[in-house]
């Protein structure tokens, strides 16, 4: 009898676990958004209201991070529409996607235009074909444009979701988004011509994005600058590379180029000075050309375009750390072993230093385009790898032309000032310019990475201090240990910054939202603000995504966040009613006695949080 009981108990546990597994939440690399799959049942009443014949409904929830939004399926004025393509059976059964209407908002890039956007957690609906038997696996591709008020990030990734057959599914009819689905299915937009995509079902096959625009016949304002052959591409590439030295794209590296013009000028006589500067600039040019060869290989074997390296947060993060370390080096905190911009630095590897400095300055100066470059790249990147390599090397030669000019005419060095005590002040000025470059790079990063990147830069400063304390070389165990510690600190910190963040699904507090849940759900409300350091400590230690998910699973807890970063009279009124005028504060409203919330003030431990939730769950 005990064996039968244990078997039944294990079956119940497995069914419960399957129900939990039916909901998958995940981050996608560095993209500032999360997704979550869930499956619902469509009963007889739901099918009658919606007109659907399906018995099951898969829903993909997309949720941009705070400060980010994405355009709706019908973006309105302009913007890239959100697209989900999905199928069952490895692509054999195509699914139809239905999109909810977006929220009208003023487009930050053109305030005269109103666009439709998805601002928070948004469902996309995939009815499964009638008669579909579970379990099933959905494979899908999500393509959208994530934007903030000042930048946008093209986003596309593949998704996979396994629908279990073991657990009973929640009813779609009881979900808060059900009215939005009815609006999508039965709204006026359904009667429009298929060219209006707002509420029209999206066919599951991935659209042929290239063939979609084959009928376009662009007319260029300056047709003489368009490229139709290799010779013209090389000529314009040389010119484009030279002009790129003076474009706003190159502003972040003007300070580095200034240091290179003054480098090597401390030689004893004029002949040595010319020889040293010729060698220095030759390796600078070689570094620049090597970077363009790397770009040629990258473009030849991938589908990347010019500047798309700067869409990768990991690349921007690495550049930020390097430029920040360069600024600390110029401020005298430590001495870099390979790249050092001090004007009178007697490095033991002058050729390597010049080579890597040339690569770095070229990388920093090529996030965008310049005159003549658009037509050259537009033609070259559609050609075979050999042509791509040839054209990009011509751009590199043009960009390295100032260096090569000094190599060819070393007598020009007499026009550069000789180093002296004044160069110490210029070094500090260049360091400040490099710190400004760091601010520019931080602005490119997703906002969700900003705080963690600032922590990384602080750790970088500490690590560089350790390196400086160790002194030159690796002669002693102390020097080796300090420098190894410095490298490991930066490496582990960068790894931590680049890790995908698990995001807690907090609901935004409003009196209406809380009132609708009181008496029917166990509800936790956390009062917090960005200016409250104690609140942030609690979020990182006690109110972690893993712990909140554990409490939600154990008690069916609904969690809300009352944000007091800016004036919030509604949240302040509830805070006062709870007998407080300060934060942090956390209130848990019992399901049966919501008028008697359990309150945690100020600091609390994870165990105190669990005890408070357990106490509220009893009433």
Protein Blocks (a to p, Z undefined) as FASTA:
>chain_A
ZZmmmmmmmmmmmmmmmmmmmpccddehjbccddddddddddfklmmmnopabfbdcddd
ddddehiacddfbnojnocdddddddeehhmaccddddddddddddfklmkbccdddfbd
cdddddddehiacddddddddddddddfkbccdddddddddddfkbccddfklpmklmmm
mmmmmmmklmpcfklmklgccdfbdcdfklmmmmpccddfblmlpcfbfklmmmmmmmmm
mmmmmgmklmmmmmmmmmmmmgoplcfblmlmmmmmmmmmmmmmmmmmmmmmmmmmmmmm
mcbdehklmmpmklmmmmmmmmmmmmmmmnopaccfklccbfklccfblmlmmmmmmmmm
mmmmmmbccehklmmmmmmmmmcfklmmmmmmmmmmmmmmmmmmmmmmmmlmmmpccddf
klmmmmmmmmmmmmmmmmmmmmmpcfklmmmmmmmmmmmmmmmmmmmmnogajkbmklmm
mmmmmmmmmmmmmmmmmpccdddddddddfklmmmmgopaccddddddfklmklmmmmmm
mmgfklmmmmmmmnopacddddfkbacfklmmmmmmnopabdcddddddfklmmlccdde
hjddfklmmmmmmmmmmZZ
